[in-house]
């Protein structure tokens, strides 16, 4: 599946998503690698097969193998961290929250891509997964790497649209199954 096929699969009521998907994959504030890494990491976080396949195929033209691997890694590590840190943020038990995480997170220190790219991709996934603590951390780190607020916003726009596409297509598949 490619990007055009993904857009074509969207129903008429999701016309805005078709237009937004094309728009958010172009940014004057992000490099192509940053955009496509965020799109791919977001697709994995959204967990929809067709969306993953389409964006993986398109991202391969904009990312090298290390970039593809790092985008997948951002999704994987944030799947773990977002649960853990969302819990520590929301639970009101200092005896629990002050304990060390004791979770392996080496890929964050050595993602194989520039730090600001990995921070942005982790931010996109954290937004999809709804972890405020991780969103704050990755926003601060990305800004500390010299990225402007518009770059952060563009990454969140990518995450929002990719997630919406995946949810819409999954909903349409569920509706078709229920009608059958």
HELIX and SHEET records of a PDB file:
HELIX    1   1 UNK A    3  UNK A    9  1                                   7    
HELIX    2   2 UNK A   12  UNK A   14  5                                   3    
HELIX    3   3 UNK A   15  UNK A   24  1                                  10    
HELIX    4   4 UNK A   32  UNK A   46  1                                  15    
HELIX    5   5 UNK A   49  UNK A   59  1                                  11    
HELIX    6   6 UNK A   65  UNK A   90  1                                  26    
HELIX    7   7 UNK A   94  UNK A   97  1                                   4    
HELIX    8   8 UNK A  106  UNK A  109  1                                   4    
HELIX    9   9 UNK A  115  UNK A  129  1                                  15    
HELIX   10  10 UNK A  132  UNK A  144  1                                  13    
HELIX   11  11 UNK A  149  UNK A  179  1                                  31    
END                                                                             
